[in-house]
C-alpha cells in the first residue's frame, strides 16, 4: 500500500501539531525544576542502575563503565 500526496501532507500536519502541543509542557517542566543537572547527582545513578550490570569486566558488554 502506498501513500498518496494528501496522506503525506496530513501526516506532516499531524506530526507538527503534536510537536507544537508538547512545546508549552516542555517549557513549563524546564522552569519548574530550577536545579542544574550534574553527572554525579543525576546521570551516574541511571548508568549504575541500568548499564553497569552488563558493562563490567568479564561480562557480556564490551566496555566497562565502572571507572
Biopython code that builds the backbone (N, CA, C, O; Angstrom):
import numpy as np
from Bio.PDB.StructureBuilder import StructureBuilder

atoms = [
    (1, "UNK", "N", (0.849, -1.171, 0.000)),
    (1, "UNK", "CA", (0.000, 0.000, 0.000)),
    (1, "UNK", "C", (0.895, 1.235, 0.000)),
    (1, "UNK", "O", (1.815, 1.337, 0.812)),
    (2, "UNK", "N", (0.636, 2.151, -0.886)),
    (2, "UNK", "CA", (1.422, 3.376, -0.968)),
    (2, "UNK", "C", (0.567, 4.555, -0.540)),
    (2, "UNK", "O", (-0.655, 4.554, -0.694)),
    (3, "UNK", "N", (1.233, 5.550, -0.005)),
    (3, "UNK", "CA", (0.542, 6.759, 0.411)),
    (3, "UNK", "C", (0.548, 7.760, -0.723)),
    (3, "UNK", "O", (1.559, 7.936, -1.403)),
    (4, "UNK", "N", (-0.577, 8.415, -0.925)),
    (4, "UNK", "CA", (-0.654, 9.481, -1.905)),
    (4, "UNK", "C", (-0.135, 10.773, -1.300)),
    (4, "UNK", "O", (0.209, 10.825, -0.119)),
    (5, "UNK", "N", (-0.081, 11.801, -2.109)),
    (5, "UNK", "CA", (0.433, 13.100, -1.675)),
    (5, "UNK", "C", (-0.369, 13.642, -0.491)),
    (5, "UNK", "O", (0.213, 14.197, 0.441)),
    (6, "UNK", "N", (-1.684, 13.492, -0.515)),
    (6, "UNK", "CA", (-2.514, 14.037, 0.563)),
    (6, "UNK", "C", (-2.274, 13.314, 1.883)),
    (6, "UNK", "O", (-2.384, 13.929, 2.944)),
    (7, "UNK", "N", (-1.947, 12.015, 1.843)),
    (7, "UNK", "CA", (-1.663, 11.283, 3.072)),
    (7, "UNK", "C", (-0.370, 11.777, 3.728)),
    (7, "UNK", "O", (-0.307, 11.914, 4.949)),
    (8, "UNK", "N", (0.653, 12.043, 2.922)),
    (8, "UNK", "CA", (1.913, 12.553, 3.465)),
    (8, "UNK", "C", (1.713, 13.944, 4.052)),
    (8, "UNK", "O", (2.271, 14.271, 5.099)),
    (9, "UNK", "N", (0.914, 14.759, 3.372)),
    (9, "UNK", "CA", (0.657, 16.110, 3.857)),
    (9, "UNK", "C", (-0.098, 16.057, 5.188)),
    (9, "UNK", "O", (0.223, 16.807, 6.110)),
    (10, "UNK", "N", (-1.078, 15.197, 5.292)),
    (10, "UNK", "CA", (-1.833, 15.030, 6.525)),
    (10, "UNK", "C", (-0.931, 14.522, 7.648)),
    (10, "UNK", "O", (-1.031, 14.988, 8.784)),
    (11, "UNK", "N", (-0.063, 13.583, 7.340)),
    (11, "UNK", "CA", (0.867, 13.059, 8.340)),
    (11, "UNK", "C", (1.812, 14.160, 8.823)),
    (11, "UNK", "O", (2.089, 14.248, 10.019)),
    (12, "UNK", "N", (2.306, 14.991, 7.925)),
    (12, "UNK", "CA", (3.213, 16.079, 8.298)),
    (12, "UNK", "C", (2.500, 17.091, 9.201)),
    (12, "UNK", "O", (3.083, 17.571, 10.174)),
    (13, "UNK", "N", (1.264, 17.410, 8.888)),
    (13, "UNK", "CA", (0.494, 18.349, 9.708)),
    (13, "UNK", "C", (0.240, 17.745, 11.089)),
    (13, "UNK", "O", (0.335, 18.444, 12.097)),
    (14, "UNK", "N", (-0.079, 16.465, 11.140)),
    (14, "UNK", "CA", (-0.324, 15.805, 12.424)),
    (14, "UNK", "C", (0.936, 15.795, 13.293)),
    (14, "UNK", "O", (0.863, 16.061, 14.492)),
    (15, "UNK", "N", (2.070, 15.496, 12.701)),
    (15, "UNK", "CA", (3.336, 15.479, 13.456)),
    (15, "UNK", "C", (3.663, 16.879, 13.959)),
    (15, "UNK", "O", (4.087, 17.043, 15.103)),
    (16, "UNK", "N", (3.472, 17.881, 13.120)),
    (16, "UNK", "CA", (3.745, 19.261, 13.530)),
    (16, "UNK", "C", (2.827, 19.681, 14.680)),
    (16, "UNK", "O", (3.272, 20.343, 15.618)),
    (17, "UNK", "N", (1.563, 19.303, 14.613)),
    (17, "UNK", "CA", (0.619, 19.648, 15.675)),
    (17, "UNK", "C", (1.008, 18.988, 16.992)),
    (17, "UNK", "O", (0.958, 19.622, 18.046)),
    (18, "UNK", "N", (1.390, 17.730, 16.935)),
    (18, "UNK", "CA", (1.810, 17.013, 18.149)),
    (18, "UNK", "C", (3.053, 17.664, 18.739)),
    (18, "UNK", "O", (3.148, 17.835, 19.955)),
    (19, "UNK", "N", (4.001, 18.027, 17.891)),
    (19, "UNK", "CA", (5.230, 18.665, 18.365)),
    (19, "UNK", "C", (4.928, 20.010, 19.015)),
    (19, "UNK", "O", (5.498, 20.333, 20.057)),
    (20, "UNK", "N", (4.044, 20.793, 18.417)),
    (20, "UNK", "CA", (3.715, 22.105, 18.968)),
    (20, "UNK", "C", (2.948, 21.994, 20.272)),
    (20, "UNK", "O", (3.089, 22.854, 21.142)),
    (21, "UNK", "N", (2.147, 20.964, 20.424)),
    (21, "UNK", "CA", (1.421, 20.780, 21.681)),
    (21, "UNK", "C", (2.370, 20.438, 22.824)),
    (21, "UNK", "O", (2.084, 20.752, 23.980)),
    (22, "UNK", "N", (3.480, 19.808, 22.519)),
    (22, "UNK", "CA", (4.436, 19.439, 23.553)),
    (22, "UNK", "C", (5.353, 20.564, 23.981)),
    (22, "UNK", "O", (5.960, 20.477, 25.048)),
    (23, "UNK", "N", (5.477, 21.620, 23.187)),
    (23, "UNK", "CA", (6.403, 22.713, 23.500)),
    (23, "UNK", "C", (6.041, 23.426, 24.805)),
    (23, "UNK", "O", (6.933, 23.619, 25.631)),
    (24, "UNK", "N", (4.789, 23.828, 25.040)),
    (24, "UNK", "CA", (4.478, 24.501, 26.314)),
    (24, "UNK", "C", (4.721, 23.602, 27.525)),
    (24, "UNK", "O", (5.159, 24.081, 28.571)),
    (25, "UNK", "N", (4.442, 22.318, 27.396)),
    (25, "UNK", "CA", (4.665, 21.399, 28.513)),
    (25, "UNK", "C", (6.148, 21.271, 28.813)),
    (25, "UNK", "O", (6.540, 21.238, 29.979)),
    (26, "UNK", "N", (6.974, 21.200, 27.787)),
    (26, "UNK", "CA", (8.419, 21.099, 27.994)),
    (26, "UNK", "C", (8.958, 22.384, 28.612)),
    (26, "UNK", "O", (9.833, 22.328, 29.476)),
    (27, "UNK", "N", (8.459, 23.529, 28.190)),
    (27, "UNK", "CA", (8.905, 24.800, 28.751)),
    (27, "UNK", "C", (8.521, 24.907, 30.221)),
    (27, "UNK", "O", (9.322, 25.367, 31.034)),
    (28, "UNK", "N", (7.321, 24.495, 30.569)),
    (28, "UNK", "CA", (6.878, 24.536, 31.962)),
    (28, "UNK", "C", (7.696, 23.590, 32.818)),
    (28, "UNK", "O", (8.033, 23.922, 33.955)),
    (29, "UNK", "N", (8.018, 22.428, 32.299)),
    (29, "UNK", "CA", (8.816, 21.466, 33.052)),
    (29, "UNK", "C", (10.223, 21.996, 33.288)),
    (29, "UNK", "O", (10.793, 21.774, 34.356)),
    (30, "UNK", "N", (10.789, 22.688, 32.314)),
    (30, "UNK", "CA", (12.123, 23.247, 32.462)),
    (30, "UNK", "C", (12.167, 24.374, 33.485)),
    (30, "UNK", "O", (13.168, 24.536, 34.184)),
    (31, "UNK", "N", (11.103, 25.149, 33.580)),
    (31, "UNK", "CA", (11.065, 26.263, 34.527)),
    (31, "UNK", "C", (10.782, 25.778, 35.945)),
    (31, "UNK", "O", (11.227, 26.402, 36.909)),
    (32, "UNK", "N", (10.062, 24.695, 36.083)),
    (32, "UNK", "CA", (9.674, 24.219, 37.401)),
    (32, "UNK", "C", (10.860, 23.680, 38.182)),
    (32, "UNK", "O", (10.936, 23.871, 39.395)),
    (33, "UNK", "N", (11.795, 23.002, 37.503)),
    (33, "UNK", "CA", (12.896, 22.354, 38.191)),
    (33, "UNK", "C", (13.852, 23.335, 38.836)),
    (33, "UNK", "O", (13.964, 23.364, 40.061)),
    (34, "UNK", "N", (14.531, 24.122, 38.062)),
    (34, "UNK", "CA", (15.446, 25.105, 38.568)),
    (34, "UNK", "C", (16.819, 24.568, 38.938)),
    (34, "UNK", "O", (17.788, 25.325, 38.909)),
    (35, "UNK", "N", (16.939, 23.299, 39.284)),
    (35, "UNK", "CA", (18.230, 22.727, 39.658)),
    (35, "UNK", "C", (19.030, 22.370, 38.416)),
    (35, "UNK", "O", (18.478, 21.937, 37.405)),
    (36, "UNK", "N", (20.343, 22.559, 38.511)),
    (36, "UNK", "CA", (21.219, 22.167, 37.416)),
    (36, "UNK", "C", (21.403, 20.661, 37.428)),
    (36, "UNK", "O", (21.476, 20.042, 38.489)),
    (37, "UNK", "N", (21.476, 20.083, 36.253)),
    (37, "UNK", "CA", (21.733, 18.655, 36.118)),
    (37, "UNK", "C", (23.236, 18.429, 36.230)),
    (37, "UNK", "O", (24.023, 19.090, 35.553)),
    (38, "UNK", "N", (23.626, 17.495, 37.086)),
    (38, "UNK", "CA", (25.040, 17.160, 37.217)),
    (38, "UNK", "C", (25.226, 15.680, 36.928)),
    (38, "UNK", "O", (24.302, 14.883, 37.086)),
    (39, "UNK", "N", (26.426, 15.323, 36.505)),
    (39, "UNK", "CA", (26.700, 13.924, 36.203)),
    (39, "UNK", "C", (26.596, 13.074, 37.456)),
    (39, "UNK", "O", (25.948, 12.027, 37.444)),
    (40, "UNK", "N", (27.231, 13.515, 38.544)),
    (40, "UNK", "CA", (27.276, 12.713, 39.763)),
    (40, "UNK", "C", (25.894, 12.527, 40.375)),
    (40, "UNK", "O", (25.561, 11.433, 40.829)),
    (41, "UNK", "N", (25.101, 13.566, 40.392)),
    (41, "UNK", "CA", (23.796, 13.510, 41.052)),
    (41, "UNK", "C", (22.715, 12.885, 40.163)),
    (41, "UNK", "O", (21.864, 12.150, 40.663)),
    (42, "UNK", "N", (22.733, 13.163, 38.869)),
    (42, "UNK", "CA", (21.626, 12.785, 38.004)),
    (42, "UNK", "C", (21.937, 11.665, 37.010)),
    (42, "UNK", "O", (21.112, 10.773, 36.815)),
    (43, "UNK", "N", (23.102, 11.698, 36.383)),
    (43, "UNK", "CA", (23.413, 10.758, 35.309)),
    (43, "UNK", "C", (24.018, 9.459, 35.836)),
    (43, "UNK", "O", (23.609, 8.373, 35.425)),
    (44, "UNK", "N", (24.987, 9.564, 36.741)),
    (44, "UNK", "CA", (25.670, 8.367, 37.257)),
    (44, "UNK", "C", (24.710, 7.344, 37.858)),
    (44, "UNK", "O", (24.881, 6.153, 37.598)),
    (45, "UNK", "N", (23.708, 7.741, 38.648)),
    (45, "UNK", "CA", (22.786, 6.736, 39.179)),
    (45, "UNK", "C", (22.001, 5.981, 38.094)),
    (45, "UNK", "O", (21.692, 4.801, 38.256)),
    (46, "UNK", "N", (21.688, 6.659, 37.007)),
    (46, "UNK", "CA", (20.996, 5.990, 35.898)),
    (46, "UNK", "C", (21.910, 4.955, 35.256)),
    (46, "UNK", "O", (21.486, 3.832, 34.984)),
    (47, "UNK", "N", (23.162, 5.331, 35.013)),
    (47, "UNK", "CA", (24.125, 4.392, 34.436)),
    (47, "UNK", "C", (24.361, 3.203, 35.366)),
    (47, "UNK", "O", (24.423, 2.059, 34.916)),
    (48, "UNK", "N", (24.492, 3.477, 36.654)),
    (48, "UNK", "CA", (24.714, 2.397, 37.610)),
    (48, "UNK", "C", (23.534, 1.441, 37.644)),
    (48, "UNK", "O", (23.723, 0.225, 37.671)),
    (49, "UNK", "N", (22.342, 1.965, 37.642)),
    (49, "UNK", "CA", (21.131, 1.156, 37.721)),
    (49, "UNK", "C", (20.858, 0.397, 36.419)),
    (49, "UNK", "O", (20.428, -0.756, 36.448)),
    (50, "UNK", "N", (21.108, 1.046, 35.280)),
    (50, "UNK", "CA", (20.660, 0.481, 34.000)),
    (50, "UNK", "C", (21.756, -0.154, 33.154)),
    (50, "UNK", "O", (21.453, -0.971, 32.285)),
    (51, "UNK", "N", (23.018, 0.196, 33.381)),
    (51, "UNK", "CA", (24.061, -0.219, 32.445)),
    (51, "UNK", "C", (25.179, -1.052, 33.060)),
    (51, "UNK", "O", (25.707, -1.953, 32.409)),
    (52, "UNK", "N", (25.546, -0.759, 34.314)),
    (52, "UNK", "CA", (26.730, -1.380, 34.869)),
    (52, "UNK", "C", (26.586, -2.863, 35.160)),
    (52, "UNK", "O", (27.594, -3.538, 35.368)),
    (53, "UNK", "N", (25.387, -3.389, 35.183)),
    (53, "UNK", "CA", (25.254, -4.829, 35.408)),
    (53, "UNK", "C", (25.836, -5.628, 34.242)),
    (53, "UNK", "O", (26.314, -6.744, 34.448)),
    (54, "UNK", "N", (25.805, -5.092, 33.041)),
    (54, "UNK", "CA", (26.391, -5.770, 31.874)),
    (54, "UNK", "C", (27.740, -5.170, 31.473)),
    (54, "UNK", "O", (28.623, -5.883, 30.995)),
    (55, "UNK", "N", (27.894, -3.873, 31.666)),
    (55, "UNK", "CA", (29.131, -3.183, 31.262)),
    (55, "UNK", "C", (30.136, -3.202, 32.407)),
    (55, "UNK", "O", (30.363, -2.189, 33.068)),
    (56, "UNK", "N", (30.727, -4.359, 32.627)),
    (56, "UNK", "CA", (31.758, -4.550, 33.643)),
    (56, "UNK", "C", (32.758, -5.561, 33.116)),
    (56, "UNK", "O", (32.443, -6.292, 32.177)),
    (57, "UNK", "N", (33.930, -5.629, 33.677)),
    (57, "UNK", "CA", (34.929, -6.598, 33.201)),
    (57, "UNK", "C", (34.383, -8.028, 33.248)),
    (57, "UNK", "O", (33.684, -8.407, 34.188)),
    (58, "UNK", "N", (34.708, -8.798, 32.236)),
    (58, "UNK", "CA", (34.309, -10.207, 32.113)),
    (58, "UNK", "C", (32.797, -10.392, 32.054)),
    (58, "UNK", "O", (32.275, -11.400, 32.532)),
    (59, "UNK", "N", (32.096, -9.431, 31.474)),
    (59, "UNK", "CA", (30.652, -9.548, 31.317)),
    (59, "UNK", "C", (30.301, -9.493, 29.831)),
    (59, "UNK", "O", (31.195, -9.455, 28.986)),
    (60, "UNK", "N", (29.024, -9.489, 29.509)),
    (60, "UNK", "CA", (28.578, -9.595, 28.118)),
    (60, "UNK", "C", (28.834, -8.343, 27.288)),
    (60, "UNK", "O", (29.028, -8.437, 26.076)),
    (61, "UNK", "N", (28.838, -7.181, 27.918)),
    (61, "UNK", "CA", (29.045, -5.938, 27.175)),
    (61, "UNK", "C", (30.544, -5.661, 27.017)),
    (61, "UNK", "O", (31.328, -5.992, 27.906)),
    (62, "UNK", "N", (30.943, -5.062, 25.902)),
    (62, "UNK", "CA", (32.365, -4.933, 25.602)),
    (62, "UNK", "C", (33.106, -3.833, 26.364)),
    (62, "UNK", "O", (34.337, -3.856, 26.401)),
    (63, "UNK", "N", (32.417, -2.883, 26.966)),
    (63, "UNK", "CA", (33.118, -1.742, 27.565)),
    (63, "UNK", "C", (32.700, -1.595, 29.021)),
    (63, "UNK", "O", (31.509, -1.521, 29.324)),
    (64, "UNK", "N", (33.667, -1.552, 29.916)),
    (64, "UNK", "CA", (33.375, -1.398, 31.336)),
    (64, "UNK", "C", (33.010, 0.049, 31.642)),
    (64, "UNK", "O", (33.655, 0.979, 31.158)),
    (65, "UNK", "N", (31.970, 0.228, 32.451)),
    (65, "UNK", "CA", (31.557, 1.564, 32.880)),
    (65, "UNK", "C", (31.797, 1.768, 34.374)),
    (65, "UNK", "O", (31.200, 2.657, 34.981)),
    (66, "UNK", "N", (32.648, 0.970, 34.959)),
    (66, "UNK", "CA", (32.875, 1.061, 36.395)),
    (66, "UNK", "C", (33.834, 2.165, 36.788)),
    (66, "UNK", "O", (33.869, 2.546, 37.958)),
    (67, "UNK", "N", (34.610, 2.691, 35.860)),
    (67, "UNK", "CA", (35.553, 3.742, 36.228)),
    (67, "UNK", "C", (35.061, 5.093, 35.788)),
    (67, "UNK", "O", (35.733, 6.099, 36.017)),
]
sb = StructureBuilder()
sb.init_structure("model")
sb.init_model(0)
sb.init_chain("A")
sb.init_seg("    ")
for serial, (resi, resn, name, xyz) in enumerate(atoms, 1):
    if name == "N":
        sb.init_residue(resn, " ", resi, " ")
    sb.init_atom(name, np.array(xyz, "f"), 0.0, 1.0, " ", f" {name:<3s}", serial, name[0])
structure = sb.get_structure()
